[in-house]
């Protein structure tokens, strides 16, 4: 499971994460299904939204994994 998938699960839904970040749910869907990672500018806020259950390092790992493939 990617870090962004884990973050969505922790906060409850794509819509909930989108509301926390001030973006549309469709953006979160794209991160999950198209990009396989969140944009770097949201990493700190996503980690905070999960109360550290998903770390900034976890989210950065999604970036490294998507580059490798």
mmCIF file as Biopython writes it, N, C-alpha, C and O atoms, coordinates in Angstrom:
data_model
#
loop_
_atom_site.group_PDB
_atom_site.id
_atom_site.type_symbol
_atom_site.label_atom_id
_atom_site.label_alt_id
_atom_site.label_comp_id
_atom_site.label_asym_id
_atom_site.label_entity_id
_atom_site.label_seq_id
_atom_site.pdbx_PDB_ins_code
_atom_site.Cartn_x
_atom_site.Cartn_y
_atom_site.Cartn_z
_atom_site.occupancy
_atom_site.B_iso_or_equiv
_atom_site.auth_seq_id
_atom_site.auth_asym_id
_atom_site.pdbx_PDB_model_num
ATOM 1   N N  . UNK A ? 1  ? 0.848   -1.177 0.000   1.0 0.0 1  A 1 
ATOM 2   C CA . UNK A ? 1  ? 0.000   0.000  0.000   1.0 0.0 1  A 1 
ATOM 3   C C  . UNK A ? 1  ? 0.894   1.241  0.000   1.0 0.0 1  A 1 
ATOM 4   O O  . UNK A ? 1  ? 1.836   1.336  0.786   1.0 0.0 1  A 1 
ATOM 5   N N  . UNK A ? 2  ? 0.592   2.180  -0.880  1.0 0.0 2  A 1 
ATOM 6   C CA . UNK A ? 2  ? 1.370   3.418  -0.926  1.0 0.0 2  A 1 
ATOM 7   C C  . UNK A ? 2  ? 1.034   4.295  0.275   1.0 0.0 2  A 1 
ATOM 8   O O  . UNK A ? 2  ? 0.011   4.105  0.934   1.0 0.0 2  A 1 
ATOM 9   N N  . UNK A ? 3  ? 1.896   5.242  0.545   1.0 0.0 3  A 1 
ATOM 10  C CA . UNK A ? 3  ? 1.680   6.153  1.672   1.0 0.0 3  A 1 
ATOM 11  C C  . UNK A ? 3  ? 0.430   7.000  1.461   1.0 0.0 3  A 1 
ATOM 12  O O  . UNK A ? 3  ? -0.301  7.265  2.415   1.0 0.0 3  A 1 
ATOM 13  N N  . UNK A ? 4  ? 0.176   7.425  0.239   1.0 0.0 4  A 1 
ATOM 14  C CA . UNK A ? 4  ? -1.017  8.238  -0.009  1.0 0.0 4  A 1 
ATOM 15  C C  . UNK A ? 4  ? -2.275  7.398  0.189   1.0 0.0 4  A 1 
ATOM 16  O O  . UNK A ? 4  ? -3.285  7.910  0.673   1.0 0.0 4  A 1 
ATOM 17  N N  . UNK A ? 5  ? -2.234  6.117  -0.175  1.0 0.0 5  A 1 
ATOM 18  C CA . UNK A ? 5  ? -3.377  5.230  0.086   1.0 0.0 5  A 1 
ATOM 19  C C  . UNK A ? 5  ? -3.605  5.089  1.586   1.0 0.0 5  A 1 
ATOM 20  O O  . UNK A ? 5  ? -4.740  5.144  2.059   1.0 0.0 5  A 1 
ATOM 21  N N  . UNK A ? 6  ? -2.526  4.908  2.321   1.0 0.0 6  A 1 
ATOM 22  C CA . UNK A ? 6  ? -2.624  4.780  3.772   1.0 0.0 6  A 1 
ATOM 23  C C  . UNK A ? 6  ? -3.192  6.058  4.389   1.0 0.0 6  A 1 
ATOM 24  O O  . UNK A ? 6  ? -4.018  5.992  5.299   1.0 0.0 6  A 1 
ATOM 25  N N  . UNK A ? 7  ? -2.759  7.206  3.906   1.0 0.0 7  A 1 
ATOM 26  C CA . UNK A ? 7  ? -3.256  8.482  4.427   1.0 0.0 7  A 1 
ATOM 27  C C  . UNK A ? 7  ? -4.763  8.615  4.206   1.0 0.0 7  A 1 
ATOM 28  O O  . UNK A ? 7  ? -5.491  9.041  5.103   1.0 0.0 7  A 1 
ATOM 29  N N  . UNK A ? 8  ? -5.220  8.254  3.023   1.0 0.0 8  A 1 
ATOM 30  C CA . UNK A ? 8  ? -6.656  8.321  2.729   1.0 0.0 8  A 1 
ATOM 31  C C  . UNK A ? 8  ? -7.418  7.410  3.682   1.0 0.0 8  A 1 
ATOM 32  O O  . UNK A ? 8  ? -8.462  7.792  4.211   1.0 0.0 8  A 1 
ATOM 33  N N  . UNK A ? 9  ? -6.905  6.222  3.897   1.0 0.0 9  A 1 
ATOM 34  C CA . UNK A ? 9  ? -7.562  5.276  4.800   1.0 0.0 9  A 1 
ATOM 35  C C  . UNK A ? 9  ? -7.628  5.839  6.220   1.0 0.0 9  A 1 
ATOM 36  O O  . UNK A ? 9  ? -8.657  5.714  6.885   1.0 0.0 9  A 1 
ATOM 37  N N  . UNK A ? 10 ? -6.559  6.449  6.685   1.0 0.0 10 A 1 
ATOM 38  C CA . UNK A ? 10 ? -6.508  6.982  8.046   1.0 0.0 10 A 1 
ATOM 39  C C  . UNK A ? 10 ? -7.491  8.134  8.234   1.0 0.0 10 A 1 
ATOM 40  O O  . UNK A ? 10 ? -8.200  8.179  9.239   1.0 0.0 10 A 1 
ATOM 41  N N  . UNK A ? 11 ? -7.542  9.061  7.286   1.0 0.0 11 A 1 
ATOM 42  C CA . UNK A ? 11 ? -8.444  10.212 7.446   1.0 0.0 11 A 1 
ATOM 43  C C  . UNK A ? 11 ? -9.891  9.860  7.120   1.0 0.0 11 A 1 
ATOM 44  O O  . UNK A ? 11 ? -10.803 10.612 7.464   1.0 0.0 11 A 1 
ATOM 45  N N  . UNK A ? 12 ? -10.108 8.726  6.461   1.0 0.0 12 A 1 
ATOM 46  C CA . UNK A ? 12 ? -11.462 8.236  6.269   1.0 0.0 12 A 1 
ATOM 47  C C  . UNK A ? 12 ? -11.956 8.173  4.842   1.0 0.0 12 A 1 
ATOM 48  O O  . UNK A ? 12 ? -12.763 7.306  4.506   1.0 0.0 12 A 1 
ATOM 49  N N  . UNK A ? 13 ? -11.488 9.074  3.995   1.0 0.0 13 A 1 
ATOM 50  C CA . UNK A ? 13 ? -11.938 9.059  2.598   1.0 0.0 13 A 1 
ATOM 51  C C  . UNK A ? 13 ? -11.120 10.037 1.771   1.0 0.0 13 A 1 
ATOM 52  O O  . UNK A ? 13 ? -10.412 10.892 2.302   1.0 0.0 13 A 1 
ATOM 53  N N  . UNK A ? 14 ? -11.235 9.888  0.461   1.0 0.0 14 A 1 
ATOM 54  C CA . UNK A ? 14 ? -10.599 10.841 -0.444  1.0 0.0 14 A 1 
ATOM 55  C C  . UNK A ? 14 ? -11.180 12.239 -0.225  1.0 0.0 14 A 1 
ATOM 56  O O  . UNK A ? 14 ? -10.450 13.231 -0.241  1.0 0.0 14 A 1 
ATOM 57  N N  . UNK A ? 15 ? -12.483 12.309 -0.022  1.0 0.0 15 A 1 
ATOM 58  C CA . UNK A ? 15 ? -13.146 13.598 0.187   1.0 0.0 15 A 1 
ATOM 59  C C  . UNK A ? 15 ? -12.646 14.269 1.455   1.0 0.0 15 A 1 
ATOM 60  O O  . UNK A ? 15 ? -12.406 15.476 1.466   1.0 0.0 15 A 1 
ATOM 61  N N  . UNK A ? 16 ? -12.486 13.499 2.522   1.0 0.0 16 A 1 
ATOM 62  C CA . UNK A ? 16 ? -11.998 14.069 3.782   1.0 0.0 16 A 1 
ATOM 63  C C  . UNK A ? 16 ? -10.592 14.632 3.614   1.0 0.0 16 A 1 
ATOM 64  O O  . UNK A ? 16 ? -10.306 15.734 4.081   1.0 0.0 16 A 1 
ATOM 65  N N  . UNK A ? 17 ? -9.717  13.888 2.954   1.0 0.0 17 A 1 
ATOM 66  C CA . UNK A ? 17 ? -8.355  14.378 2.743   1.0 0.0 17 A 1 
ATOM 67  C C  . UNK A ? 17 ? -8.371  15.615 1.850   1.0 0.0 17 A 1 
ATOM 68  O O  . UNK A ? 17 ? -7.640  16.573 2.102   1.0 0.0 17 A 1 
ATOM 69  N N  . UNK A ? 18 ? -9.190  15.598 0.825   1.0 0.0 18 A 1 
ATOM 70  C CA . UNK A ? 18 ? -9.294  16.757 -0.064  1.0 0.0 18 A 1 
ATOM 71  C C  . UNK A ? 18 ? -9.739  17.996 0.708   1.0 0.0 18 A 1 
ATOM 72  O O  . UNK A ? 18 ? -9.197  19.081 0.503   1.0 0.0 18 A 1 
ATOM 73  N N  . UNK A ? 19 ? -10.707 17.843 1.580   1.0 0.0 19 A 1 
ATOM 74  C CA . UNK A ? 19 ? -11.185 18.980 2.371   1.0 0.0 19 A 1 
ATOM 75  C C  . UNK A ? 19 ? -10.090 19.513 3.286   1.0 0.0 19 A 1 
ATOM 76  O O  . UNK A ? 19 ? -9.934  20.726 3.421   1.0 0.0 19 A 1 
ATOM 77  N N  . UNK A ? 20 ? -9.344  18.636 3.905   1.0 0.0 20 A 1 
ATOM 78  C CA . UNK A ? 20 ? -8.243  19.046 4.779   1.0 0.0 20 A 1 
ATOM 79  C C  . UNK A ? 20 ? -7.211  19.847 3.994   1.0 0.0 20 A 1 
ATOM 80  O O  . UNK A ? 20 ? -6.675  20.838 4.490   1.0 0.0 20 A 1 
ATOM 81  N N  . UNK A ? 21 ? -6.937  19.414 2.773   1.0 0.0 21 A 1 
ATOM 82  C CA . UNK A ? 21 ? -5.896  20.040 1.957   1.0 0.0 21 A 1 
ATOM 83  C C  . UNK A ? 21 ? -6.400  21.218 1.124   1.0 0.0 21 A 1 
ATOM 84  O O  . UNK A ? 21 ? -5.604  21.966 0.556   1.0 0.0 21 A 1 
ATOM 85  N N  . UNK A ? 22 ? -7.717  21.380 1.053   1.0 0.0 22 A 1 
ATOM 86  C CA . UNK A ? 22 ? -8.275  22.464 0.255   1.0 0.0 22 A 1 
ATOM 87  C C  . UNK A ? 22 ? -8.213  22.218 -1.240  1.0 0.0 22 A 1 
ATOM 88  O O  . UNK A ? 22 ? -8.067  23.148 -2.033  1.0 0.0 22 A 1 
ATOM 89  N N  . UNK A ? 23 ? -8.327  20.942 -1.616  1.0 0.0 23 A 1 
ATOM 90  C CA . UNK A ? 23 ? -8.340  20.576 -3.031  1.0 0.0 23 A 1 
ATOM 91  C C  . UNK A ? 23 ? -9.615  19.797 -3.323  1.0 0.0 23 A 1 
ATOM 92  O O  . UNK A ? 23 ? -10.361 19.448 -2.408  1.0 0.0 23 A 1 
ATOM 93  N N  . UNK A ? 24 ? -9.860  19.529 -4.586  1.0 0.0 24 A 1 
ATOM 94  C CA . UNK A ? 24 ? -11.027 18.738 -4.970  1.0 0.0 24 A 1 
ATOM 95  C C  . UNK A ? 24 ? -10.734 17.254 -4.778  1.0 0.0 24 A 1 
ATOM 96  O O  . UNK A ? 24 ? -9.588  16.813 -4.867  1.0 0.0 24 A 1 
ATOM 97  N N  . UNK A ? 25 ? -11.783 16.502 -4.515  1.0 0.0 25 A 1 
ATOM 98  C CA . UNK A ? 25 ? -11.648 15.056 -4.341  1.0 0.0 25 A 1 
ATOM 99  C C  . UNK A ? 25 ? -11.019 14.432 -5.577  1.0 0.0 25 A 1 
ATOM 100 O O  . UNK A ? 25 ? -10.278 13.454 -5.469  1.0 0.0 25 A 1 
ATOM 101 N N  . UNK A ? 26 ? -11.302 14.982 -6.741  1.0 0.0 26 A 1 
ATOM 102 C CA . UNK A ? 26 ? -10.736 14.446 -7.987  1.0 0.0 26 A 1 
ATOM 103 C C  . UNK A ? 26 ? -9.212  14.518 -7.994  1.0 0.0 26 A 1 
ATOM 104 O O  . UNK A ? 26 ? -8.551  13.660 -8.578  1.0 0.0 26 A 1 
ATOM 105 N N  . UNK A ? 27 ? -8.657  15.530 -7.352  1.0 0.0 27 A 1 
ATOM 106 C CA . UNK A ? 27 ? -7.199  15.615 -7.261  1.0 0.0 27 A 1 
ATOM 107 C C  . UNK A ? 27 ? -6.650  14.429 -6.473  1.0 0.0 27 A 1 
ATOM 108 O O  . UNK A ? 27 ? -5.673  13.802 -6.881  1.0 0.0 27 A 1 
ATOM 109 N N  . UNK A ? 28 ? -7.282  14.130 -5.348  1.0 0.0 28 A 1 
ATOM 110 C CA . UNK A ? 28 ? -6.828  13.004 -4.523  1.0 0.0 28 A 1 
ATOM 111 C C  . UNK A ? 28 ? -6.985  11.705 -5.308  1.0 0.0 28 A 1 
ATOM 112 O O  . UNK A ? 28 ? -6.110  10.841 -5.250  1.0 0.0 28 A 1 
ATOM 113 N N  . UNK A ? 29 ? -8.078  11.558 -6.035  1.0 0.0 29 A 1 
ATOM 114 C CA . UNK A ? 29 ? -8.274  10.364 -6.868  1.0 0.0 29 A 1 
ATOM 115 C C  . UNK A ? 29 ? -7.125  10.223 -7.861  1.0 0.0 29 A 1 
ATOM 116 O O  . UNK A ? 29 ? -6.583  9.132  -8.039  1.0 0.0 29 A 1 
ATOM 117 N N  . UNK A ? 30 ? -6.756  11.324 -8.505  1.0 0.0 30 A 1 
ATOM 118 C CA . UNK A ? 30 ? -5.641  11.284 -9.461  1.0 0.0 30 A 1 
ATOM 119 C C  . UNK A ? 30 ? -4.343  10.879 -8.792  1.0 0.0 30 A 1 
ATOM 120 O O  . UNK A ? 30 ? -3.565  10.111 -9.357  1.0 0.0 30 A 1 
ATOM 121 N N  . UNK A ? 31 ? -4.102  11.388 -7.595  1.0 0.0 31 A 1 
ATOM 122 C CA . UNK A ? 31 ? -2.872  11.015 -6.877  1.0 0.0 31 A 1 
ATOM 123 C C  . UNK A ? 31 ? -2.849  9.515  -6.624  1.0 0.0 31 A 1 
ATOM 124 O O  . UNK A ? 31 ? -1.804  8.875  -6.740  1.0 0.0 31 A 1 
ATOM 125 N N  . UNK A ? 32 ? -4.001  8.959  -6.279  1.0 0.0 32 A 1 
ATOM 126 C CA . UNK A ? 32 ? -4.088  7.528  -5.972  1.0 0.0 32 A 1 
ATOM 127 C C  . UNK A ? 32 ? -3.974  6.654  -7.216  1.0 0.0 32 A 1 
ATOM 128 O O  . UNK A ? 32 ? -3.267  5.647  -7.208  1.0 0.0 32 A 1 
ATOM 129 N N  . UNK A ? 33 ? -4.661  7.032  -8.272  1.0 0.0 33 A 1 
ATOM 130 C CA . UNK A ? 33 ? -4.833  6.133  -9.413  1.0 0.0 33 A 1 
ATOM 131 C C  . UNK A ? 33 ? -3.975  6.461  -10.631 1.0 0.0 33 A 1 
ATOM 132 O O  . UNK A ? 33 ? -3.689  5.573  -11.435 1.0 0.0 33 A 1 
ATOM 133 N N  . UNK A ? 34 ? -3.566  7.696  -10.782 1.0 0.0 34 A 1 
ATOM 134 C CA . UNK A ? 34 ? -2.775  8.084  -11.950 1.0 0.0 34 A 1 
ATOM 135 C C  . UNK A ? 34 ? -1.309  8.285  -11.567 1.0 0.0 34 A 1 
ATOM 136 O O  . UNK A ? 34 ? -0.418  7.643  -12.123 1.0 0.0 34 A 1 
ATOM 137 N N  . UNK A ? 35 ? -1.075  9.172  -10.624 1.0 0.0 35 A 1 
ATOM 138 C CA . UNK A ? 35 ? 0.292   9.554  -10.267 1.0 0.0 35 A 1 
ATOM 139 C C  . UNK A ? 35 ? 0.943   8.619  -9.249  1.0 0.0 35 A 1 
ATOM 140 O O  . UNK A ? 35 ? 2.169   8.519  -9.190  1.0 0.0 35 A 1 
ATOM 141 N N  . UNK A ? 36 ? 0.124   7.937  -8.449  1.0 0.0 36 A 1 
ATOM 142 C CA . UNK A ? 36 ? 0.605   7.009  -7.409  1.0 0.0 36 A 1 
ATOM 143 C C  . UNK A ? 36 ? 1.386   7.721  -6.302  1.0 0.0 36 A 1 
ATOM 144 O O  . UNK A ? 36 ? 2.152   7.094  -5.569  1.0 0.0 36 A 1 
ATOM 145 N N  . UNK A ? 37 ? 1.184   9.039  -6.188  1.0 0.0 37 A 1 
ATOM 146 C CA . UNK A ? 37 ? 1.849   9.823  -5.147  1.0 0.0 37 A 1 
ATOM 147 C C  . UNK A ? 37 ? 1.163   11.170 -5.045  1.0 0.0 37 A 1 
ATOM 148 O O  . UNK A ? 37 ? 0.453   11.593 -5.957  1.0 0.0 37 A 1 
ATOM 149 N N  . UNK A ? 38 ? 1.382   11.832 -3.934  1.0 0.0 38 A 1 
ATOM 150 C CA . UNK A ? 38 ? 0.851   13.184 -3.756  1.0 0.0 38 A 1 
ATOM 151 C C  . UNK A ? 38 ? 1.889   14.193 -4.227  1.0 0.0 38 A 1 
ATOM 152 O O  . UNK A ? 38 ? 3.082   13.892 -4.230  1.0 0.0 38 A 1 
ATOM 153 N N  . UNK A ? 39 ? 1.454   15.387 -4.625  1.0 0.0 39 A 1 
ATOM 154 C CA . UNK A ? 39 ? 2.429   16.425 -4.952  1.0 0.0 39 A 1 
ATOM 155 C C  . UNK A ? 39 ? 3.275   16.766 -3.724  1.0 0.0 39 A 1 
ATOM 156 O O  . UNK A ? 39 ? 2.783   16.764 -2.596  1.0 0.0 39 A 1 
ATOM 157 N N  . UNK A ? 40 ? 4.528   17.053 -3.957  1.0 0.0 40 A 1 
ATOM 158 C CA . UNK A ? 40 ? 5.457   17.324 -2.855  1.0 0.0 40 A 1 
ATOM 159 C C  . UNK A ? 40 ? 4.977   18.450 -1.949  1.0 0.0 40 A 1 
ATOM 160 O O  . UNK A ? 40 ? 5.216   18.414 -0.742  1.0 0.0 40 A 1 
ATOM 161 N N  . UNK A ? 41 ? 4.302   19.450 -2.515  1.0 0.0 41 A 1 
ATOM 162 C CA . UNK A ? 41 ? 3.896   20.591 -1.695  1.0 0.0 41 A 1 
ATOM 163 C C  . UNK A ? 41 ? 2.860   20.229 -0.630  1.0 0.0 41 A 1 
ATOM 164 O O  . UNK A ? 41 ? 2.627   21.020 0.284   1.0 0.0 41 A 1 
ATOM 165 N N  . UNK A ? 42 ? 2.235   19.056 -0.724  1.0 0.0 42 A 1 
ATOM 166 C CA . UNK A ? 42 ? 1.237   18.632 0.256   1.0 0.0 42 A 1 
ATOM 167 C C  . UNK A ? 42 ? 1.772   17.633 1.280   1.0 0.0 42 A 1 
ATOM 168 O O  . UNK A ? 42 ? 1.050   17.260 2.205   1.0 0.0 42 A 1 
ATOM 169 N N  . UNK A ? 43 ? 2.997   17.202 1.135   1.0 0.0 43 A 1 
ATOM 170 C CA . UNK A ? 43 ? 3.527   16.133 1.982   1.0 0.0 43 A 1 
ATOM 171 C C  . UNK A ? 43 ? 3.439   16.465 3.469   1.0 0.0 43 A 1 
ATOM 172 O O  . UNK A ? 43 ? 2.957   15.648 4.254   1.0 0.0 43 A 1 
ATOM 173 N N  . UNK A ? 44 ? 3.888   17.629 3.859   1.0 0.0 44 A 1 
ATOM 174 C CA . UNK A ? 44 ? 3.871   17.992 5.282   1.0 0.0 44 A 1 
ATOM 175 C C  . UNK A ? 44 ? 2.439   18.035 5.813   1.0 0.0 44 A 1 
ATOM 176 O O  . UNK A ? 44 ? 2.176   17.574 6.924   1.0 0.0 44 A 1 
ATOM 177 N N  . UNK A ? 45 ? 1.524   18.579 5.036   1.0 0.0 45 A 1 
ATOM 178 C CA . UNK A ? 45 ? 0.127   18.689 5.480   1.0 0.0 45 A 1 
ATOM 179 C C  . UNK A ? 45 ? -0.552  17.324 5.555   1.0 0.0 45 A 1 
ATOM 180 O O  . UNK A ? 45 ? -1.372  17.087 6.442   1.0 0.0 45 A 1 
ATOM 181 N N  . UNK A ? 46 ? -0.220  16.437 4.640   1.0 0.0 46 A 1 
ATOM 182 C CA . UNK A ? 46 ? -0.791  15.089 4.690   1.0 0.0 46 A 1 
ATOM 183 C C  . UNK A ? 46 ? -0.291  14.361 5.929   1.0 0.0 46 A 1 
ATOM 184 O O  . UNK A ? 46 ? -1.071  13.711 6.624   1.0 0.0 46 A 1 
ATOM 185 N N  . UNK A ? 47 ? 0.989   14.466 6.206   1.0 0.0 47 A 1 
ATOM 186 C CA . UNK A ? 47 ? 1.539   13.834 7.400   1.0 0.0 47 A 1 
ATOM 187 C C  . UNK A ? 47 ? 0.858   14.374 8.655   1.0 0.0 47 A 1 
ATOM 188 O O  . UNK A ? 47 ? 0.524   13.611 9.561   1.0 0.0 47 A 1 
ATOM 189 N N  . UNK A ? 48 ? 0.656   15.674 8.705   1.0 0.0 48 A 1 
ATOM 190 C CA . UNK A ? 48 ? -0.033  16.285 9.851   1.0 0.0 48 A 1 
ATOM 191 C C  . UNK A ? 48 ? -1.469  15.786 9.961   1.0 0.0 48 A 1 
ATOM 192 O O  . UNK A ? 48 ? -1.956  15.530 11.062  1.0 0.0 48 A 1 
ATOM 193 N N  . UNK A ? 49 ? -2.147  15.648 8.828   1.0 0.0 49 A 1 
ATOM 194 C CA . UNK A ? 49 ? -3.536  15.189 8.825   1.0 0.0 49 A 1 
ATOM 195 C C  . UNK A ? 49 ? -3.664  13.781 9.388   1.0 0.0 49 A 1 
ATOM 196 O O  . UNK A ? 49 ? -4.698  13.424 9.952   1.0 0.0 49 A 1 
ATOM 197 N N  . UNK A ? 50 ? -2.612  12.982 9.236   1.0 0.0 50 A 1 
ATOM 198 C CA . UNK A ? 50 ? -2.632  11.610 9.759   1.0 0.0 50 A 1 
ATOM 199 C C  . UNK A ? 50 ? -2.034  11.535 11.161  1.0 0.0 50 A 1 
ATOM 200 O O  . UNK A ? 50 ? -1.841  10.452 11.713  1.0 0.0 50 A 1 
ATOM 201 N N  . UNK A ? 51 ? -1.744  12.705 11.725  1.0 0.0 51 A 1 
ATOM 202 C CA . UNK A ? 51 ? -1.123  12.790 13.055  1.0 0.0 51 A 1 
ATOM 203 C C  . UNK A ? 51 ? 0.173   11.981 13.115  1.0 0.0 51 A 1 
ATOM 204 O O  . UNK A ? 51 ? 0.487   11.354 14.126  1.0 0.0 51 A 1 
ATOM 205 N N  . UNK A ? 52 ? 0.916   12.012 12.005  1.0 0.0 52 A 1 
ATOM 206 C CA . UNK A ? 52 ? 2.209   11.351 11.944  1.0 0.0 52 A 1 
ATOM 207 C C  . UNK A ? 52 ? 2.170   9.861  11.676  1.0 0.0 52 A 1 
ATOM 208 O O  . UNK A ? 52 ? 3.217   9.216  11.617  1.0 0.0 52 A 1 
ATOM 209 N N  . UNK A ? 53 ? 0.970   9.299  11.510  1.0 0.0 53 A 1 
ATOM 210 C CA . UNK A ? 53 ? 0.896   7.866  11.199  1.0 0.0 53 A 1 
ATOM 211 C C  . UNK A ? 53 ? 1.467   7.580  9.811   1.0 0.0 53 A 1 
ATOM 212 O O  . UNK A ? 53 ? 1.977   6.490  9.552   1.0 0.0 53 A 1 
ATOM 213 N N  . UNK A ? 54 ? 1.376   8.567  8.928   1.0 0.0 54 A 1 
ATOM 214 C CA . UNK A ? 54 ? 2.066   8.527  7.638   1.0 0.0 54 A 1 
ATOM 215 C C  . UNK A ? 54 ? 3.090   9.652  7.709   1.0 0.0 54 A 1 
ATOM 216 O O  . UNK A ? 54 ? 2.729   10.825 7.801   1.0 0.0 54 A 1 
ATOM 217 N N  . UNK A ? 55 ? 4.354   9.294  7.666   1.0 0.0 55 A 1 
ATOM 218 C CA . UNK A ? 55 ? 5.407   10.292 7.830   1.0 0.0 55 A 1 
ATOM 219 C C  . UNK A ? 55 ? 5.744   10.970 6.505   1.0 0.0 55 A 1 
ATOM 220 O O  . UNK A ? 55 ? 5.383   10.492 5.430   1.0 0.0 55 A 1 
ATOM 221 N N  . UNK A ? 56 ? 6.440   12.085 6.613   1.0 0.0 56 A 1 
ATOM 222 C CA . UNK A ? 56 ? 6.921   12.756 5.405   1.0 0.0 56 A 1 
ATOM 223 C C  . UNK A ? 56 ? 7.836   11.818 4.621   1.0 0.0 56 A 1 
ATOM 224 O O  . UNK A ? 56 ? 7.804   11.802 3.391   1.0 0.0 56 A 1 
ATOM 225 N N  . UNK A ? 57 ? 8.643   11.046 5.325   1.0 0.0 57 A 1 
ATOM 226 C CA . UNK A ? 57 ? 9.526   10.073 4.661   1.0 0.0 57 A 1 
ATOM 227 C C  . UNK A ? 57 ? 8.727   9.024  3.900   1.0 0.0 57 A 1 
ATOM 228 O O  . UNK A ? 57 ? 9.099   8.641  2.790   1.0 0.0 57 A 1 
ATOM 229 N N  . UNK A ? 58 ? 7.627   8.557  4.494   1.0 0.0 58 A 1 
ATOM 230 C CA . UNK A ? 58 ? 6.764   7.588  3.807   1.0 0.0 58 A 1 
ATOM 231 C C  . UNK A ? 58 ? 6.249   8.171  2.495   1.0 0.0 58 A 1 
ATOM 232 O O  . UNK A ? 58 ? 6.269   7.509  1.458   1.0 0.0 58 A 1 
ATOM 233 N N  . UNK A ? 59 ? 5.789   9.413  2.555   1.0 0.0 59 A 1 
ATOM 234 C CA . UNK A ? 59 ? 5.236   10.064 1.369   1.0 0.0 59 A 1 
ATOM 235 C C  . UNK A ? 59 ? 6.310   10.320 0.321   1.0 0.0 59 A 1 
ATOM 236 O O  . UNK A ? 59 ? 6.047   10.205 -0.876  1.0 0.0 59 A 1 
ATOM 237 N N  . UNK A ? 60 ? 7.508   10.663 0.757   1.0 0.0 60 A 1 
ATOM 238 C CA . UNK A ? 60 ? 8.616   10.846 -0.187  1.0 0.0 60 A 1 
ATOM 239 C C  . UNK A ? 60 ? 8.994   9.524  -0.848  1.0 0.0 60 A 1 
ATOM 240 O O  . UNK A ? 60 ? 9.412   9.502  -2.006  1.0 0.0 60 A 1 
ATOM 241 N N  . UNK A ? 61 ? 8.848   8.432  -0.118  1.0 0.0 61 A 1 
ATOM 242 C CA . UNK A ? 61 ? 9.133   7.111  -0.684  1.0 0.0 61 A 1 
ATOM 243 C C  . UNK A ? 61 ? 8.225   6.828  -1.879  1.0 0.0 61 A 1 
ATOM 244 O O  . UNK A ? 61 ? 8.649   6.187  -2.841  1.0 0.0 61 A 1 
ATOM 245 N N  . UNK A ? 62 ? 6.968   7.305  -1.825  1.0 0.0 62 A 1 
ATOM 246 C CA . UNK A ? 62 ? 6.078   7.160  -2.985  1.0 0.0 62 A 1 
ATOM 247 C C  . UNK A ? 62 ? 6.693   7.813  -4.213  1.0 0.0 62 A 1 
ATOM 248 O O  . UNK A ? 62 ? 6.572   7.289  -5.321  1.0 0.0 62 A 1 
ATOM 249 N N  . UNK A ? 63 ? 7.352   8.956  -4.027  1.0 0.0 63 A 1 
ATOM 250 C CA . UNK A ? 63 ? 7.987   9.651  -5.151  1.0 0.0 63 A 1 
ATOM 251 C C  . UNK A ? 63 ? 9.124   8.807  -5.715  1.0 0.0 63 A 1 
ATOM 252 O O  . UNK A ? 63 ? 9.255   8.671  -6.931  1.0 0.0 63 A 1 
ATOM 253 N N  . UNK A ? 64 ? 9.937   8.245  -4.844  1.0 0.0 64 A 1 
ATOM 254 C CA . UNK A ? 64 ? 11.059  7.417  -5.295  1.0 0.0 64 A 1 
ATOM 255 C C  . UNK A ? 64 ? 10.558  6.177  -6.017  1.0 0.0 64 A 1 
ATOM 256 O O  . UNK A ? 64 ? 11.122  5.783  -7.038  1.0 0.0 64 A 1 
ATOM 257 N N  . UNK A ? 65 ? 9.513   5.564  -5.500  1.0 0.0 65 A 1 
ATOM 258 C CA . UNK A ? 65 ? 8.956   4.360  -6.110  1.0 0.0 65 A 1 
ATOM 259 C C  . UNK A ? 65 ? 8.380   4.666  -7.484  1.0 0.0 65 A 1 
ATOM 260 O O  . UNK A ? 65 ? 8.559   3.884  -8.418  1.0 0.0 65 A 1 
ATOM 261 N N  . UNK A ? 66 ? 7.689   5.796  -7.620  1.0 0.0 66 A 1 
ATOM 262 C CA . UNK A ? 66 ? 7.084   6.117  -8.917  1.0 0.0 66 A 1 
ATOM 263 C C  . UNK A ? 66 ? 8.142   6.459  -9.961  1.0 0.0 66 A 1 
ATOM 264 O O  . UNK A ? 66 ? 7.915   6.251  -11.153 1.0 0.0 66 A 1 
ATOM 265 N N  . UNK A ? 67 ? 9.280   6.973  -9.541  1.0 0.0 67 A 1 
ATOM 266 C CA . UNK A ? 67 ? 10.373  7.271  -10.470 1.0 0.0 67 A 1 
ATOM 267 C C  . UNK A ? 67 ? 11.044  5.983  -10.930 1.0 0.0 67 A 1 
ATOM 268 O O  . UNK A ? 67 ? 11.431  5.863  -12.093 1.0 0.0 67 A 1 
ATOM 269 N N  . UNK A ? 68 ? 11.183  5.025  -10.025 1.0 0.0 68 A 1 
ATOM 270 C CA . UNK A ? 68 ? 11.835  3.759  -10.349 1.0 0.0 68 A 1 
ATOM 271 C C  . UNK A ? 68 ? 11.053  2.954  -11.382 1.0 0.0 68 A 1 
ATOM 272 O O  . UNK A ? 68 ? 11.641  2.169  -12.126 1.0 0.0 68 A 1 
ATOM 273 N N  . UNK A ? 69 ? 9.746   3.138  -11.434 1.0 0.0 69 A 1 
ATOM 274 C CA . UNK A ? 69 ? 8.918   2.337  -12.342 1.0 0.0 69 A 1 
ATOM 275 C C  . UNK A ? 69 ? 8.545   3.156  -13.483 1.0 0.0 69 A 1 
ATOM 276 O O  . UNK A ? 69 ? 7.844   2.684  -14.379 1.0 0.0 69 A 1 
#
